[in-house]
Amino acid sequence: KIALQLKATLENVTNLRPVGEDFRWYLKMKCGNCGEISEKWQYIRLMDSVALKGGRGSASMVQKCKLCARENSIEILSSTIKSYNAEDNEKFKTIVEFECRGLEPVDFQPQAGFAAEGVESGTVFSDINLQEKGHLSSSYNCVQDRAQVWGDMTCLVIRPRDGV
C-alpha cells in the first residue's frame, strides 16, 4: 500500500475532500520493477476498472512500462478516502491509500474537484481547484463565510505502517 498525505492551511473551512467517483487523482508513477518514472501526470478514478491479465481481478489503472515492458497496476482503496478538516491544519494527514502492484505513485498534483464546508455556517463550497500546490489562494465568498485554502500546501507519498 502507498498512502497520500496532505498538509494545508484552511481558513474558515473544514471537510476539504475529493468529490465523486469521477474525481481525478493526478499522479506521477514509478515502475516498481525498473524504477522508470513517468514524465507526464496521469490520473486514476474510482469509476475506472480495468481487468487484469489472467482473470486476476481488476484495478483502477493497468499500464505496461515503456522501459521494461512489465504490466503494472494500481487500485484506489475507496474505504481509505478521508477529508482534511480544520483540526488537521498544518499537520500531515492521509487522505487516500492505493494498492500498488508494480505501479507506485511518487508525486500528486491536486487539481479541480474538491469541496469543503464553512466552519460556522456549513455553507458548501464545491468544485474547488487546488492546482497551484506551492501557493493556494482559492477564495470563496458568501454572506456568512470568507473561506480560503491557502499557504504552503504539501503532499507526501509514503508507505504507511500497519495500523496507521
Contacts in CASP RR format, 6 or more apart in sequence:
PFRMAT RR
TARGET T0000
AUTHOR 0000-0000-0000
METHOD contacts of the structure
MODEL  1
KIALQLKATLENVTNLRPVGEDFRWYLKMKCGNCGEISEKWQYIRLMDSV
ALKGGRGSASMVQKCKLCARENSIEILSSTIKSYNAEDNEKFKTIVEFEC
RGLEPVDFQPQAGFAAEGVESGTVFSDINLQEKGHLSSSYNCVQDRAQVW
GDMTCLVIRPRDGV
1 77 0 8 1.000
1 97 0 8 1.000
1 98 0 8 1.000
1 99 0 8 1.000
1 100 0 8 1.000
1 159 0 8 1.000
1 160 0 8 1.000
2 97 0 8 1.000
2 98 0 8 1.000
2 100 0 8 1.000
2 104 0 8 1.000
2 105 0 8 1.000
2 157 0 8 1.000
2 158 0 8 1.000
2 159 0 8 1.000
2 160 0 8 1.000
3 80 0 8 1.000
3 94 0 8 1.000
3 96 0 8 1.000
3 97 0 8 1.000
3 98 0 8 1.000
3 157 0 8 1.000
3 158 0 8 1.000
3 159 0 8 1.000
3 160 0 8 1.000
3 164 0 8 1.000
4 25 0 8 1.000
4 94 0 8 1.000
4 95 0 8 1.000
4 96 0 8 1.000
4 97 0 8 1.000
4 98 0 8 1.000
4 105 0 8 1.000
4 108 0 8 1.000
4 155 0 8 1.000
4 156 0 8 1.000
4 157 0 8 1.000
5 92 0 8 1.000
5 93 0 8 1.000
5 94 0 8 1.000
5 95 0 8 1.000
5 155 0 8 1.000
5 156 0 8 1.000
5 157 0 8 1.000
5 158 0 8 1.000
6 84 0 8 1.000
6 92 0 8 1.000
6 93 0 8 1.000
6 95 0 8 1.000
6 110 0 8 1.000
6 153 0 8 1.000
6 154 0 8 1.000
6 155 0 8 1.000
7 90 0 8 1.000
7 91 0 8 1.000
7 92 0 8 1.000
7 93 0 8 1.000
7 153 0 8 1.000
7 154 0 8 1.000
7 155 0 8 1.000
7 156 0 8 1.000
8 16 0 8 1.000
8 84 0 8 1.000
8 89 0 8 1.000
8 136 0 8 1.000
8 149 0 8 1.000
8 151 0 8 1.000
8 153 0 8 1.000
8 154 0 8 1.000
9 89 0 8 1.000
9 90 0 8 1.000
9 149 0 8 1.000
9 150 0 8 1.000
9 151 0 8 1.000
9 152 0 8 1.000
9 153 0 8 1.000
10 16 0 8 1.000
10 84 0 8 1.000
10 85 0 8 1.000
10 86 0 8 1.000
10 88 0 8 1.000
10 89 0 8 1.000
10 116 0 8 1.000
10 148 0 8 1.000
10 149 0 8 1.000
11 147 0 8 1.000
11 148 0 8 1.000
11 149 0 8 1.000
11 150 0 8 1.000
12 118 0 8 1.000
12 119 0 8 1.000
12 120 0 8 1.000
12 145 0 8 1.000
12 146 0 8 1.000
12 147 0 8 1.000
12 148 0 8 1.000
13 86 0 8 1.000
13 116 0 8 1.000
13 117 0 8 1.000
13 118 0 8 1.000
13 119 0 8 1.000
13 125 0 8 1.000
13 140 0 8 1.000
13 145 0 8 1.000
13 147 0 8 1.000
13 148 0 8 1.000
13 149 0 8 1.000
14 83 0 8 1.000
14 85 0 8 1.000
14 86 0 8 1.000
14 87 0 8 1.000
14 116 0 8 1.000
14 117 0 8 1.000
14 118 0 8 1.000
14 119 0 8 1.000
15 83 0 8 1.000
15 84 0 8 1.000
15 85 0 8 1.000
15 115 0 8 1.000
15 116 0 8 1.000
15 117 0 8 1.000
16 83 0 8 1.000
16 84 0 8 1.000
16 85 0 8 1.000
16 114 0 8 1.000
16 115 0 8 1.000
16 116 0 8 1.000
16 128 0 8 1.000
16 149 0 8 1.000
17 81 0 8 1.000
17 82 0 8 1.000
17 83 0 8 1.000
17 84 0 8 1.000
17 95 0 8 1.000
17 114 0 8 1.000
17 115 0 8 1.000
17 116 0 8 1.000
18 25 0 8 1.000
18 81 0 8 1.000
18 95 0 8 1.000
18 96 0 8 1.000
18 113 0 8 1.000
18 114 0 8 1.000
19 113 0 8 1.000
19 114 0 8 1.000
19 115 0 8 1.000
19 126 0 8 1.000
19 127 0 8 1.000
20 46 0 8 1.000
21 45 0 8 1.000
21 46 0 8 1.000
21 47 0 8 1.000
22 45 0 8 1.000
22 46 0 8 1.000
22 47 0 8 1.000
23 45 0 8 1.000
23 46 0 8 1.000
23 113 0 8 1.000
24 43 0 8 1.000
24 44 0 8 1.000
24 45 0 8 1.000
24 111 0 8 1.000
24 113 0 8 1.000
25 43 0 8 1.000
25 44 0 8 1.000
25 45 0 8 1.000
25 76 0 8 1.000
25 96 0 8 1.000
25 108 0 8 1.000
26 41 0 8 1.000
26 42 0 8 1.000
26 43 0 8 1.000
26 108 0 8 1.000
26 109 0 8 1.000
26 110 0 8 1.000
26 111 0 8 1.000
27 41 0 8 1.000
27 42 0 8 1.000
27 43 0 8 1.000
27 44 0 8 1.000
27 105 0 8 1.000
27 106 0 8 1.000
27 107 0 8 1.000
27 108 0 8 1.000
27 109 0 8 1.000
28 37 0 8 1.000
28 38 0 8 1.000
28 40 0 8 1.000
28 41 0 8 1.000
28 42 0 8 1.000
28 105 0 8 1.000
28 106 0 8 1.000
28 107 0 8 1.000
28 109 0 8 1.000
29 37 0 8 1.000
29 38 0 8 1.000
29 42 0 8 1.000
29 63 0 8 1.000
29 74 0 8 1.000
29 103 0 8 1.000
29 104 0 8 1.000
29 105 0 8 1.000
29 106 0 8 1.000
30 36 0 8 1.000
30 37 0 8 1.000
30 38 0 8 1.000
30 103 0 8 1.000
30 104 0 8 1.000
30 105 0 8 1.000
30 106 0 8 1.000
31 37 0 8 1.000
31 65 0 8 1.000
31 67 0 8 1.000
31 68 0 8 1.000
31 70 0 8 1.000
31 72 0 8 1.000
31 102 0 8 1.000
31 103 0 8 1.000
32 72 0 8 1.000
32 102 0 8 1.000
32 103 0 8 1.000
32 104 0 8 1.000
33 65 0 8 1.000
33 68 0 8 1.000
33 70 0 8 1.000
33 72 0 8 1.000
33 102 0 8 1.000
34 65 0 8 1.000
34 67 0 8 1.000
34 68 0 8 1.000
34 70 0 8 1.000
35 67 0 8 1.000
36 65 0 8 1.000
36 66 0 8 1.000
36 67 0 8 1.000
36 68 0 8 1.000
37 106 0 8 1.000
41 109 0 8 1.000
42 61 0 8 1.000
42 63 0 8 1.000
44 60 0 8 1.000
44 61 0 8 1.000
44 74 0 8 1.000
44 76 0 8 1.000
45 60 0 8 1.000
45 76 0 8 1.000
46 60 0 8 1.000
46 76 0 8 1.000
46 78 0 8 1.000
48 60 0 8 1.000
48 61 0 8 1.000
49 58 0 8 1.000
49 59 0 8 1.000
49 60 0 8 1.000
50 58 0 8 1.000
50 59 0 8 1.000
50 60 0 8 1.000
50 61 0 8 1.000
50 62 0 8 1.000
50 73 0 8 1.000
51 57 0 8 1.000
51 58 0 8 1.000
51 62 0 8 1.000
52 58 0 8 1.000
52 59 0 8 1.000
52 62 0 8 1.000
52 73 0 8 1.000
53 71 0 8 1.000
58 75 0 8 1.000
59 73 0 8 1.000
59 74 0 8 1.000
59 75 0 8 1.000
59 99 0 8 1.000
59 101 0 8 1.000
60 73 0 8 1.000
60 74 0 8 1.000
60 75 0 8 1.000
60 76 0 8 1.000
60 98 0 8 1.000
61 73 0 8 1.000
61 74 0 8 1.000
61 103 0 8 1.000
62 71 0 8 1.000
62 72 0 8 1.000
62 73 0 8 1.000
63 71 0 8 1.000
63 72 0 8 1.000
63 73 0 8 1.000
63 103 0 8 1.000
64 70 0 8 1.000
64 71 0 8 1.000
64 72 0 8 1.000
65 71 0 8 1.000
65 72 0 8 1.000
70 102 0 8 1.000
72 101 0 8 1.000
72 102 0 8 1.000
72 103 0 8 1.000
73 100 0 8 1.000
73 101 0 8 1.000
73 102 0 8 1.000
73 103 0 8 1.000
74 98 0 8 1.000
74 99 0 8 1.000
74 100 0 8 1.000
74 101 0 8 1.000
74 102 0 8 1.000
74 103 0 8 1.000
74 104 0 8 1.000
74 105 0 8 1.000
75 98 0 8 1.000
75 99 0 8 1.000
75 101 0 8 1.000
76 96 0 8 1.000
76 98 0 8 1.000
77 96 0 8 1.000
77 97 0 8 1.000
77 98 0 8 1.000
77 99 0 8 1.000
80 94 0 8 1.000
80 96 0 8 1.000
80 97 0 8 1.000
81 95 0 8 1.000
81 96 0 8 1.000
82 93 0 8 1.000
82 94 0 8 1.000
82 95 0 8 1.000
82 96 0 8 1.000
83 95 0 8 1.000
84 93 0 8 1.000
84 95 0 8 1.000
86 119 0 8 1.000
92 154 0 8 1.000
92 156 0 8 1.000
94 160 0 8 1.000
94 164 0 8 1.000
97 160 0 8 1.000
98 105 0 8 1.000
104 157 0 8 1.000
105 157 0 8 1.000
106 157 0 8 1.000
107 155 0 8 1.000
107 157 0 8 1.000
108 155 0 8 1.000
108 157 0 8 1.000
109 131 0 8 1.000
109 133 0 8 1.000
110 130 0 8 1.000
110 131 0 8 1.000
110 133 0 8 1.000
110 153 0 8 1.000
110 155 0 8 1.000
111 129 0 8 1.000
111 130 0 8 1.000
111 131 0 8 1.000
112 127 0 8 1.000
112 128 0 8 1.000
112 129 0 8 1.000
112 130 0 8 1.000
112 131 0 8 1.000
113 126 0 8 1.000
113 127 0 8 1.000
113 128 0 8 1.000
113 129 0 8 1.000
114 127 0 8 1.000
114 128 0 8 1.000
114 129 0 8 1.000
114 130 0 8 1.000
115 124 0 8 1.000
115 125 0 8 1.000
115 126 0 8 1.000
115 127 0 8 1.000
115 128 0 8 1.000
116 124 0 8 1.000
116 125 0 8 1.000
116 128 0 8 1.000
116 147 0 8 1.000
116 149 0 8 1.000
117 123 0 8 1.000
117 124 0 8 1.000
117 125 0 8 1.000
118 124 0 8 1.000
118 125 0 8 1.000
118 144 0 8 1.000
118 145 0 8 1.000
118 147 0 8 1.000
119 145 0 8 1.000
120 144 0 8 1.000
120 145 0 8 1.000
121 142 0 8 1.000
121 144 0 8 1.000
121 145 0 8 1.000
122 145 0 8 1.000
123 142 0 8 1.000
123 144 0 8 1.000
123 145 0 8 1.000
123 147 0 8 1.000
125 140 0 8 1.000
125 147 0 8 1.000
128 138 0 8 1.000
128 140 0 8 1.000
128 149 0 8 1.000
129 138 0 8 1.000
130 136 0 8 1.000
130 138 0 8 1.000
130 149 0 8 1.000
130 153 0 8 1.000
133 153 0 8 1.000
133 154 0 8 1.000
133 155 0 8 1.000
134 151 0 8 1.000
134 152 0 8 1.000
134 153 0 8 1.000
135 150 0 8 1.000
135 151 0 8 1.000
135 152 0 8 1.000
136 148 0 8 1.000
136 149 0 8 1.000
136 150 0 8 1.000
136 151 0 8 1.000
136 153 0 8 1.000
137 148 0 8 1.000
137 150 0 8 1.000
137 151 0 8 1.000
138 148 0 8 1.000
138 149 0 8 1.000
138 150 0 8 1.000
139 146 0 8 1.000
139 147 0 8 1.000
139 148 0 8 1.000
140 147 0 8 1.000
140 148 0 8 1.000
141 147 0 8 1.000
END
